[in-house]
Structures are given as C-alpha cells and as structure tokens.
C-alpha cells in the first residue's frame, strides 16, 4: 500500500526548506519500516509495568548473561565526544542555542524532549534553529535594545535529544496515523545537517531518552542503519549516548551498549 503523508499545518517557505522532499521521503521510510515495531515495544512496556505493579522486581536477564560476561568492543568514539566533563542542556530556542553553544562547556545537548513543549511552532522552529547553528549562520536580535547574538569561533559540540519512543508527532500523519516524534526529530535533523556536520569535522550525535530495555536500543540501531543507507552515509557515522532514566534500563546497560554497537557513545 502506498503511504499517504499529511502535514496538518501550512508551511512557511523556511519550513519547506527543512521539510524538503528528501527529508519527507526519509520520514516516510522510517515510519513504514519501524512504526509497527515501535508499537510492539510500547505494548511490551505496558506488560512489564503491569508485572512490576503486581510486585515483580526488576532483575538481570538470564538469556543475555553471555553479553554481560563477554569482552565485546564497540567502535571508537569521535574526538569531539571524548571529553564530556561539562555538558549543558536546554530547549532549541534560538537565543538559547546560541548562548549554550557559546558557553565554556564541552557539549550542548539540544533538547526536543522534556524541555521543549511539542507545539508545532516549537518543534519546527527548533529544527530551523539547529540547522542554522550547524551552518553557523544563526543570529538573534533582542528587541529591547537591538543586541545581536552570534556564535563564537570556538563552540561546544552539538548533540540532539529527540523525543522518546512513547511520544507522537501529531501534526504529521501517514495513512491517518500520527508518526513517531522520535523518528521525526531524528530524521529531520539527520537529513538536513549530516553533510554540513561532516564538512566541519564533526557528526550527527544524539542523546536517546527514556529507553526501558535493550530491545528499544536495538530498534534505534536498526533505525540508524536504515537512515544511513537511505542517505548514503557511511555506517557508524551516527553516534548515540543513552540516558539511563528507568529502573529496567539500569539492569540492561551492557545489553544496550551491545545493541548500539558501532553507534554507541556510551551511557
């Protein structure tokens, strides 16, 4: 069946630049290939939560003991992700992006999740802001006094945090079904910025929030592989750090790193 993508809001000319045909095609492909698995994993979350509510304690998995006990190795981490001693985070607000990247820190986690209310304007303007930041053309003029904010010559490494697997992007549907907020944020950022990032000697880096088990990390890894092939990017270019925010993920940290393999930048 041919997928039918619908954008609920009229697009400005600037928004059309980032929701371009290549990006739309990638989003459609990600949805068609991975949405069913996302829904299965969300149902699995509900089942596990019911078991925990009924008194089962989380524990290490017997069938993955071989991973925890093995000496597996992941791919090397890029130089600009090796020093993470001081990081800063905030929403993709235009002034915030400039000030955060100019801060005397190592990395800036630009957050499309907890700190960003997912209105259409916030999300789409946020992606315009990070695109302009990657291209180093971003500016902001304060209305009160005309002060202009621009990027310094030396800025922090940019990492994007897309929305978690449980969140939809309700402003875009495919066959009348809302798409994944995770896949939207990931796809829009990767499609619009991987070439400029490569030219600057950096790469598409992500923070993955709210993972609850290694199967959810496996889904992300498959998404990375698919998107890199779709855009003709070398496999392993994408790097992802996983935020351990749930008790169940804390019992599967080795497995999560193992699943991400060549895309892992740690926990």
C-alpha positions as CSV (number, residue, x, y, z in Angstrom):
1,X,0.0,0.0,0.0
2,X,1.3,3.5,-0.9
3,X,1.7,5.6,2.2
4,X,-0.1,9.0,2.3
5,X,1.7,11.6,4.4
6,X,-0.2,14.6,5.5
7,X,1.1,17.8,7.3
8,X,-1.6,19.4,9.3
9,X,-0.2,22.9,9.3
10,X,0.6,25.2,6.4
11,X,4.3,25.5,5.9
12,X,6.2,28.8,5.6
13,X,9.0,29.0,2.9
14,X,11.6,28.5,5.6
15,X,9.8,25.4,6.9
16,X,9.6,24.0,3.4
17,X,13.4,24.2,3.3
18,X,13.8,21.6,6.1
19,X,10.7,19.5,5.3
20,X,12.1,19.1,1.8
21,X,11.3,16.1,-0.5
22,X,14.4,14.2,0.7
23,X,13.5,14.6,4.3
24,X,9.9,13.7,3.8
25,X,10.9,10.6,1.9
26,X,13.2,9.6,4.8
27,X,10.5,10.2,7.4
28,X,8.0,8.1,5.3
29,X,10.6,5.3,5.0
30,X,11.3,5.3,8.7
31,X,7.6,5.2,9.6
32,X,6.8,2.4,7.1
33,X,9.8,0.3,8.3
34,X,9.7,0.8,12.0
35,X,6.4,2.0,13.3
36,X,5.0,-1.5,13.9
37,X,8.0,-2.4,16.0
38,X,7.7,0.8,18.0
39,X,4.1,0.0,18.8
40,X,5.0,-3.6,19.8
41,X,7.7,-2.2,22.1
42,X,5.3,0.3,23.7
43,X,2.9,-2.6,24.3
44,X,5.7,-4.5,25.9
45,X,6.3,-1.6,28.2
46,X,2.7,-1.8,29.4
47,X,3.0,-5.5,30.1
48,X,6.3,-5.1,32.0
49,X,4.8,-2.2,34.0
50,X,1.8,-4.4,35.0
51,X,4.2,-7.1,36.2
52,X,6.1,-4.5,38.3
53,X,2.9,-3.1,39.7
54,X,2.0,-6.7,40.7
55,X,5.2,-7.0,42.7
56,X,7.8,-8.4,40.4
57,X,11.3,-6.9,41.0
58,X,13.5,-5.9,38.0
59,X,16.5,-8.2,37.6
60,X,19.3,-9.0,35.2
61,X,18.2,-11.1,32.2
62,X,19.4,-14.7,32.2
63,X,19.3,-15.0,28.4
64,X,21.7,-12.1,28.0
65,X,24.3,-13.2,30.6
66,X,26.7,-14.1,27.8
67,X,26.7,-10.4,26.7
68,X,27.4,-9.1,30.2
69,X,30.2,-11.7,30.7
70,X,31.9,-11.2,27.3
71,X,34.6,-8.9,26.2
72,X,32.8,-7.2,23.4
73,X,34.2,-3.9,21.9
74,X,32.3,-1.0,20.3
75,X,33.6,1.3,17.7
76,X,35.9,4.2,18.7
77,X,34.3,7.4,19.8
78,X,35.0,10.6,17.8
79,X,37.4,13.0,19.3
80,X,34.8,15.8,19.9
81,X,32.8,13.4,22.0
82,X,35.6,12.0,24.2
83,X,35.7,14.9,26.7
84,X,32.3,15.1,28.3
85,X,33.2,16.5,31.7
86,X,30.9,19.6,31.4
87,X,27.7,19.5,29.4
88,X,24.8,21.9,29.2
89,X,21.2,21.3,28.1
90,X,18.2,23.4,27.1
91,X,15.4,23.7,24.5
92,X,16.0,24.5,20.8
93,X,15.0,28.2,21.4
94,X,17.1,30.4,19.1
95,X,18.7,32.6,21.7
96,X,19.3,29.5,24.0
97,X,21.0,27.6,21.2
98,X,23.5,30.5,20.6
99,X,24.2,31.1,24.3
100,X,24.6,27.3,25.0
101,X,27.0,26.7,22.1
102,X,29.0,29.8,23.2
103,X,29.2,28.6,26.8
104,X,32.5,27.3,28.2
105,X,31.4,23.7,28.2
106,X,32.3,20.6,26.1
107,X,28.9,19.7,24.7
108,X,25.4,21.2,24.4
109,X,22.5,18.7,24.4
110,X,19.8,20.5,22.4
111,X,16.6,19.0,23.9
112,X,13.5,18.3,21.8
113,X,12.1,16.2,24.7
114,X,11.5,17.3,28.3
115,X,12.4,20.9,28.0
116,X,10.5,21.5,24.7
117,X,6.7,21.8,24.7
118,X,5.9,19.9,21.4
119,X,3.8,22.6,19.8
120,X,4.3,22.7,16.0
121,X,6.0,26.1,16.1
122,X,8.4,25.0,18.9
123,X,9.4,21.8,17.1
124,X,9.7,23.1,13.5
125,X,11.4,26.4,14.6
126,X,13.7,24.4,16.8
127,X,14.8,22.4,13.8
128,X,15.4,25.6,11.8
129,X,17.4,26.9,14.7
130,X,19.7,23.9,14.9
131,X,20.2,23.9,11.1
132,X,21.3,27.5,11.2
133,X,23.6,26.7,14.2
134,X,25.2,23.8,12.2
135,X,25.7,26.2,9.3
136,X,27.0,28.8,11.7
137,X,24.6,31.4,10.3
138,X,22.3,31.6,13.3
139,X,21.7,35.1,14.8
140,X,19.2,36.5,17.3
141,X,18.4,40.2,17.8
142,X,17.0,41.2,21.2
143,X,14.0,43.6,20.7
144,X,14.6,45.6,23.8
145,X,17.9,47.1,22.9
146,X,18.9,45.6,19.5
147,X,21.7,43.5,20.8
148,X,22.7,40.8,18.3
149,X,23.7,37.3,19.4
150,X,26.0,35.3,17.2
151,X,28.2,32.2,17.5
152,X,31.8,32.4,18.7
153,X,34.6,30.9,16.7
154,X,35.0,28.2,19.3
155,X,31.7,26.5,20.3
156,X,30.6,23.4,22.1
157,X,29.9,20.1,20.4
158,X,26.2,19.8,19.5
159,X,24.2,16.8,20.5
160,X,20.5,16.4,19.7
161,X,18.0,14.8,22.0
162,X,14.9,13.6,20.0
163,X,11.7,12.8,21.7
164,X,11.3,9.4,23.4
165,X,9.7,6.3,21.8
166,X,6.4,7.0,23.6
167,X,5.7,10.4,22.0
168,X,3.9,11.0,18.7
169,X,4.3,13.9,16.3
170,X,0.6,14.5,15.9
171,X,1.0,17.3,13.3
172,X,2.1,14.8,10.7
173,X,0.2,11.6,9.8
174,X,0.8,8.8,7.5
175,X,-2.3,6.9,6.4
176,X,-4.1,8.9,9.1
177,X,-1.7,7.6,11.8
178,X,0.4,10.1,13.8
179,X,4.1,9.5,13.2
180,X,6.7,8.9,15.9
181,X,8.1,12.1,17.5
182,X,11.4,10.2,17.8
183,X,11.7,9.4,14.1
184,X,10.6,12.8,13.1
185,X,13.2,14.7,15.2
186,X,15.9,12.2,14.2
187,X,15.0,12.2,10.5
188,X,14.7,15.9,10.1
189,X,18.0,16.7,11.9
190,X,20.0,14.0,10.1
191,X,18.6,14.7,6.7
192,X,19.2,18.4,6.9
193,X,22.6,18.5,8.6
194,X,24.8,15.5,8.0
195,X,26.6,17.0,5.1
196,X,27.4,20.3,6.9
197,X,28.4,18.4,10.0
198,X,30.8,16.2,8.0
199,X,32.4,19.2,6.4
200,X,33.0,20.7,9.9
201,X,34.8,17.5,11.0
202,X,32.0,16.5,13.4
203,X,29.0,14.3,13.0
204,X,25.3,13.6,13.8
205,X,25.3,13.0,17.5
206,X,22.2,12.0,19.6
207,X,21.1,11.6,23.2
208,X,18.4,8.8,23.4
209,X,16.0,9.4,26.3
210,X,13.6,7.1,28.2
211,X,14.8,3.8,26.9
212,X,13.5,1.0,29.1
213,X,15.3,-2.1,27.7
214,X,17.9,-3.3,25.2
215,X,15.2,-4.1,22.6
216,X,14.4,-0.4,22.4
217,X,18.1,0.2,21.8
218,X,18.1,-2.4,19.1
219,X,15.3,-0.5,17.3
220,X,17.3,2.7,17.4
221,X,20.3,0.8,16.0
222,X,18.2,-0.5,13.1
223,X,16.9,3.0,12.5
224,X,20.4,4.3,12.4
225,X,21.5,1.7,9.9
226,X,18.4,2.2,7.7
227,X,18.8,6.0,7.7
228,X,22.5,5.9,6.9
229,X,21.9,3.6,4.0
230,X,18.9,5.7,2.8
231,X,21.1,8.9,2.7
232,X,24.3,7.2,1.5
233,X,26.1,7.9,4.8
234,X,28.8,5.6,6.0
235,X,27.5,3.2,8.6
236,X,28.8,4.1,12.1
237,X,28.7,7.9,11.4
238,X,25.8,8.4,13.8
239,X,26.8,8.2,17.5
240,X,24.3,8.0,20.3
241,X,24.5,8.3,24.1
242,X,21.8,6.7,26.1
243,X,20.3,8.3,29.1
244,X,19.6,5.8,31.9
245,X,16.4,7.1,33.3
246,X,14.4,4.0,34.1
247,X,15.0,1.2,36.6
248,X,14.6,-1.5,33.9
249,X,17.2,0.0,31.7
250,X,19.6,0.1,34.7
251,X,19.5,-3.7,34.6
252,X,20.3,-3.9,30.9
253,X,23.1,-1.3,30.4
254,X,25.6,-3.8,29.0
255,X,23.0,-5.1,26.6
256,X,22.0,-1.5,25.5
257,X,25.6,-0.7,24.6
258,X,26.0,-4.0,22.8
259,X,22.9,-3.4,20.7
260,X,24.1,0.0,19.6
261,X,27.4,-1.5,18.6
262,X,29.2,0.9,16.1
263,X,26.8,3.7,17.0
264,X,27.4,3.8,20.8
265,X,28.9,6.8,22.5
266,X,28.3,5.4,26.0
267,X,25.7,5.9,28.7
